[in-house]
């Protein structure tokens, strides 16, 4: 705060000089404050832009994860279905073996050879990954052998059931193959989304780091701005205080001058009145204005004793 200096004629020039100094200081502080505010706004803009990028990347990561999780759910469901098909296939082949074991009679050497061939083909069907042409060729060969077996006296009902089970097994294997292909495609799609998340994460971390740095700088410049505002406010308070004292002094000076002027005017007027009365009493020649002044003064003097007696 400004020193407690009374606004007197002795120190008014000091106050005016101090006021000029404070104005210069205030202008300098205001210029510094403006520069600090510009830097603060610059870092705020940078921070906000980086935070906007961060929010956008976070939304992208969320979207990629949602898509990946949805695909992974489909993969689990497909694998569960494929597992159920494999279990069903196992049951089908077990039933086929059980039915074959119940066929009565003593097969000839050819029958045993044909049955062994059928078992070999079925084993290939169960254990090997065949092309569609190979699968079709295998099924046709099995069908031909089974037809021969039926013709040579094996039980037709069991053979029909075995044939039905083999057709079922073929359909189940086809469905399992389709599901496996679907699982592979879905796994590739899931990996694409996963890789996108991996790609985005470093960018996200970098924008976060830049946003944090910009925010730290923003806070530092905000502190400088607040300090500058406090200094400027104190300077303006001192300036206003000195202005108030100077204005008060000038107002009092003007009032003193007016008072002195009125007193001088009254003294001059009284001097003219006294001179006119003196001329009137001595019989000297008066001007019209002097005569009026003298008569008014004499009339006022006559009223004074009367006024005193009444009081």
C-alpha positions as CSV (number, residue, x, y, z in Angstrom):
1,X,0.0,0.0,0.0
2,X,1.0,3.6,-0.5
3,X,2.7,5.3,2.4
4,X,0.3,7.1,4.7
5,X,1.0,10.7,3.4
6,X,-1.4,13.5,4.1
7,X,-2.3,15.6,1.1
8,X,-0.8,18.9,2.2
9,X,0.8,21.6,0.1
10,X,4.2,20.4,1.3
11,X,3.8,16.8,0.0
12,X,1.2,17.1,-2.8
13,X,4.0,17.2,-5.4
14,X,5.5,14.0,-3.8
15,X,2.1,12.3,-4.2
16,X,1.8,13.4,-7.8
17,X,5.3,12.1,-8.5
18,X,4.5,8.8,-6.7
19,X,1.3,8.6,-8.8
20,X,3.3,8.9,-12.0
21,X,5.6,6.1,-10.8
22,X,2.7,3.8,-9.9
23,X,1.1,4.4,-13.3
24,X,4.2,3.4,-15.1
25,X,4.6,0.4,-12.8
26,X,0.9,-0.6,-13.4
27,X,1.4,-0.3,-17.2
28,X,4.4,-2.6,-17.0
29,X,2.6,-5.1,-14.8
30,X,-0.4,-5.0,-17.1
31,X,1.8,-5.8,-20.1
32,X,3.4,-8.7,-18.2
33,X,0.0,-9.9,-17.2
34,X,-1.2,-9.8,-20.8
35,X,1.7,-11.9,-21.9
36,X,1.2,-14.4,-19.0
37,X,-2.5,-14.7,-19.9
38,X,-1.6,-15.4,-23.5
39,X,0.8,-18.2,-22.5
40,X,-1.8,-19.5,-20.1
41,X,-4.5,-19.6,-22.8
42,X,-1.9,-21.2,-25.2
43,X,-1.3,-24.1,-22.9
44,X,-5.0,-24.4,-22.1
45,X,-5.7,-24.7,-25.8
46,X,-3.0,-27.3,-26.2
47,X,-4.3,-29.3,-23.2
48,X,-7.9,-29.2,-24.4
49,X,-6.9,-30.3,-27.9
50,X,-4.9,-33.2,-26.5
51,X,-7.7,-34.2,-24.1
52,X,-10.1,-34.2,-27.1
53,X,-7.7,-36.6,-28.9
54,X,-7.5,-38.7,-25.8
55,X,-11.3,-38.9,-25.5
56,X,-11.6,-39.8,-29.2
57,X,-9.0,-42.6,-28.9
58,X,-10.6,-43.9,-25.7
59,X,-13.9,-44.2,-27.6
60,X,-12.1,-46.0,-30.5
61,X,-10.5,-48.4,-28.0
62,X,-13.9,-49.1,-26.4
63,X,-15.5,-49.7,-29.9
64,X,-12.7,-52.0,-30.9
65,X,-13.0,-54.0,-27.6
66,X,-16.7,-54.2,-27.9
67,X,-16.4,-55.6,-31.5
68,X,-13.6,-58.0,-30.4
69,X,-15.6,-59.2,-27.4
70,X,-18.7,-59.7,-29.5
71,X,-16.7,-61.8,-32.0
72,X,-15.1,-63.8,-29.1
73,X,-18.5,-64.6,-27.8
74,X,-19.4,-65.9,-31.3
75,X,-16.2,-68.0,-31.3
76,X,-17.0,-69.5,-27.9
77,X,-20.5,-70.4,-29.1
78,X,-19.2,-71.9,-32.3
79,X,-16.6,-73.9,-30.4
80,X,-19.3,-75.2,-28.0
81,X,-21.4,-76.2,-31.0
82,X,-18.4,-77.9,-32.6
83,X,-17.7,-79.8,-29.4
84,X,-21.3,-80.9,-29.2
85,X,-21.0,-82.2,-32.8
86,X,-17.8,-84.1,-32.0
87,X,-19.5,-85.7,-29.0
88,X,-22.5,-86.6,-31.3
89,X,-20.1,-88.1,-33.9
90,X,-18.4,-90.2,-31.3
91,X,-21.8,-91.5,-30.2
92,X,-22.7,-92.3,-33.8
93,X,-19.5,-94.2,-34.5
94,X,-19.9,-96.1,-31.2
95,X,-23.4,-97.2,-32.3
96,X,-22.1,-98.2,-35.7
97,X,-19.5,-100.5,-34.0
98,X,-22.1,-101.9,-31.6
99,X,-24.5,-102.7,-34.5
100,X,-21.7,-104.4,-36.5
101,X,-20.8,-106.5,-33.5
102,X,-24.4,-107.8,-33.3
103,X,-24.5,-109.0,-36.9
104,X,-25.0,-112.8,-36.8
105,X,-23.5,-115.5,-39.0
106,X,-20.0,-116.6,-39.9
107,X,-18.7,-114.3,-42.5
108,X,-16.6,-115.8,-45.2
109,X,-13.1,-114.7,-45.9
110,X,-14.4,-112.1,-48.4
111,X,-16.9,-110.8,-45.9
112,X,-14.2,-110.4,-43.2
113,X,-11.9,-108.7,-45.8
114,X,-14.8,-106.3,-46.8
115,X,-15.6,-105.6,-43.2
116,X,-12.0,-104.8,-42.4
117,X,-11.9,-102.5,-45.4
118,X,-15.1,-100.8,-44.2
119,X,-13.5,-100.3,-40.8
120,X,-10.3,-98.9,-42.4
121,X,-12.4,-96.5,-44.4
122,X,-14.4,-95.4,-41.3
123,X,-11.3,-94.9,-39.3
124,X,-9.9,-92.7,-42.1
125,X,-13.2,-90.8,-42.0
126,X,-13.0,-90.3,-38.3
127,X,-9.3,-89.4,-38.0
128,X,-8.2,-87.8,-41.3
129,X,-9.1,-84.4,-42.7
130,X,-10.3,-85.2,-46.2
131,X,-11.2,-83.1,-49.1
132,X,-14.8,-83.1,-50.3
133,X,-13.9,-85.3,-53.3
134,X,-12.0,-87.7,-51.0
135,X,-14.9,-87.8,-48.5
136,X,-17.3,-88.5,-51.4
137,X,-15.1,-91.2,-52.8
138,X,-14.7,-92.9,-49.4
139,X,-18.4,-92.8,-48.7
140,X,-19.2,-94.3,-52.1
141,X,-16.7,-97.1,-51.6
142,X,-18.2,-97.9,-48.2
143,X,-21.7,-97.9,-49.7
144,X,-20.6,-100.3,-52.4
145,X,-19.0,-102.7,-49.9
146,X,-22.0,-102.5,-47.6
147,X,-24.3,-103.3,-50.5
148,X,-22.2,-106.4,-51.3
149,X,-22.4,-107.4,-47.6
150,X,-26.2,-107.0,-47.6
151,X,-26.4,-109.2,-50.7
152,X,-24.4,-112.0,-49.2
153,X,-26.8,-112.3,-46.3
154,X,-26.0,-109.8,-43.5
155,X,-28.9,-108.4,-41.6
156,X,-30.5,-105.7,-43.7
157,X,-32.1,-103.8,-40.8
158,X,-28.9,-103.3,-39.0
159,X,-27.1,-102.5,-42.2
160,X,-29.8,-99.9,-43.0
161,X,-29.3,-98.4,-39.6
162,X,-25.5,-98.4,-40.1
163,X,-26.0,-96.6,-43.4
164,X,-28.3,-94.0,-41.8
165,X,-25.7,-93.5,-39.1
166,X,-23.0,-93.0,-41.6
167,X,-25.0,-90.4,-43.5
168,X,-25.6,-88.7,-40.2
169,X,-21.9,-88.8,-39.4
170,X,-21.1,-87.3,-42.9
171,X,-23.6,-84.4,-42.3
172,X,-22.2,-83.8,-38.8
173,X,-18.6,-83.8,-40.1
174,X,-19.6,-81.3,-42.8
175,X,-21.2,-79.0,-40.2
176,X,-18.2,-79.4,-37.9
177,X,-16.0,-78.4,-40.8
178,X,-18.1,-75.3,-41.6
179,X,-18.0,-74.3,-37.9
180,X,-14.2,-74.8,-37.8
181,X,-13.9,-72.6,-40.9
182,X,-16.1,-70.0,-39.2
183,X,-14.0,-70.1,-36.1
184,X,-10.9,-69.4,-38.1
185,X,-12.5,-66.5,-39.9
186,X,-13.8,-65.1,-36.6
187,X,-10.4,-65.5,-34.9
188,X,-8.8,-63.5,-37.7
189,X,-11.5,-60.7,-37.3
190,X,-10.9,-60.7,-33.5
191,X,-7.2,-60.4,-34.0
192,X,-7.7,-57.4,-36.3
193,X,-9.6,-55.6,-33.6
194,X,-7.0,-56.7,-31.0
195,X,-4.2,-55.3,-33.1
196,X,-6.1,-52.1,-33.6
197,X,-6.3,-51.7,-29.8
198,X,-2.5,-52.5,-29.6
199,X,-1.9,-49.8,-32.3
200,X,-4.0,-47.2,-30.6
201,X,-2.7,-47.6,-27.1
202,X,0.8,-45.9,-27.6
203,X,-0.9,-43.0,-29.3
204,X,-3.4,-42.7,-26.4
205,X,-0.6,-42.8,-23.8
206,X,1.4,-40.2,-25.8
207,X,-1.6,-37.8,-26.0
208,X,-2.2,-38.3,-22.3
209,X,1.4,-37.4,-21.5
210,X,1.3,-34.3,-23.7
211,X,-2.1,-33.3,-22.1
212,X,-0.6,-33.7,-18.6
213,X,2.5,-31.7,-19.6
214,X,0.3,-28.9,-21.1
215,X,-1.9,-28.9,-18.0
216,X,1.1,-28.6,-15.7
217,X,2.3,-25.6,-17.8
218,X,-1.2,-24.1,-17.7
219,X,-1.2,-24.4,-13.9
220,X,2.2,-22.7,-13.7
221,X,1.1,-19.8,-15.9
222,X,-2.3,-19.6,-14.1
223,X,-0.3,-19.1,-10.9
224,X,1.7,-16.3,-12.5
225,X,-1.5,-14.7,-13.8
226,X,-3.1,-14.7,-10.4
227,X,0.1,-13.2,-8.9
228,X,0.1,-10.5,-11.6
229,X,-3.6,-9.8,-11.0
230,X,-2.9,-9.4,-7.2
231,X,0.0,-7.0,-7.9
232,X,-2.0,-5.0,-10.4
233,X,-4.9,-4.8,-8.0
234,X,-2.7,-3.5,-5.2
235,X,-1.2,-0.9,-7.6
236,X,-4.6,0.2,-8.6
237,X,-5.6,0.5,-5.0
238,X,-2.6,2.7,-4.3
239,X,-3.3,4.7,-7.4
240,X,-7.0,5.2,-6.4
241,X,-5.8,6.2,-2.9
242,X,-3.4,8.8,-4.1
243,X,-6.0,10.0,-6.6
244,X,-8.5,10.4,-3.8
245,X,-6.0,12.5,-1.7
246,X,-5.0,14.6,-4.7
247,X,-8.7,15.3,-5.6
248,X,-9.5,16.1,-2.0
249,X,-6.6,18.5,-1.8
250,X,-7.5,20.1,-5.1
251,X,-11.2,20.4,-4.0
252,X,-10.2,21.9,-0.7
253,X,-7.8,24.3,-2.5
254,X,-10.5,25.4,-4.9
255,X,-12.9,25.9,-1.9
256,X,-10.2,27.9,-0.1
257,X,-9.6,30.1,-3.1
258,X,-13.3,30.7,-3.5
259,X,-13.6,31.5,0.2
260,X,-10.7,34.0,0.0
261,X,-12.2,35.5,-3.1
262,X,-15.6,36.0,-1.5
263,X,-13.9,37.5,1.6
264,X,-11.9,39.9,-0.6
265,X,-15.1,40.7,-2.5
266,X,-16.9,41.5,0.8
267,X,-14.0,43.5,2.0
268,X,-13.8,45.5,-1.2
269,X,-17.5,46.0,-1.1
270,X,-17.4,47.2,2.5
271,X,-14.5,49.5,1.6
272,X,-16.6,51.1,-1.1
273,X,-19.6,51.4,1.3
274,X,-17.4,53.0,4.0
275,X,-16.0,55.5,1.5
276,X,-19.5,56.4,0.3
277,X,-20.7,56.9,3.8
278,X,-17.7,59.0,4.6
279,X,-18.4,61.2,1.5
280,X,-22.1,61.4,2.5
281,X,-21.3,62.5,6.1
282,X,-18.7,65.0,4.9
283,X,-21.0,66.5,2.3
284,X,-18.8,65.5,-0.6
285,X,-20.2,64.8,-4.0
286,X,-21.3,61.1,-4.5
287,X,-22.0,59.2,-7.6
288,X,-25.4,57.5,-7.9
289,X,-24.0,54.1,-7.0
290,X,-22.2,55.6,-4.0
291,X,-25.3,57.4,-2.9
292,X,-27.3,54.1,-3.0
293,X,-24.6,52.2,-1.0
294,X,-24.3,55.0,1.6
295,X,-28.1,55.2,2.1
296,X,-28.4,51.4,2.4
297,X,-25.6,51.4,5.0
298,X,-27.1,54.3,7.0
299,X,-30.5,52.6,6.9
300,X,-29.0,49.4,8.2
301,X,-27.2,51.2,11.0
302,X,-30.5,52.8,12.1
303,X,-32.2,49.5,12.3
304,X,-29.6,48.0,14.6
305,X,-30.5,49.8,17.8
306,X,-34.2,49.2,17.2
307,X,-33.6,45.5,16.6
308,X,-31.5,45.4,19.8
309,X,-34.2,47.1,21.9
310,X,-36.8,44.6,20.6
311,X,-34.6,41.7,21.5
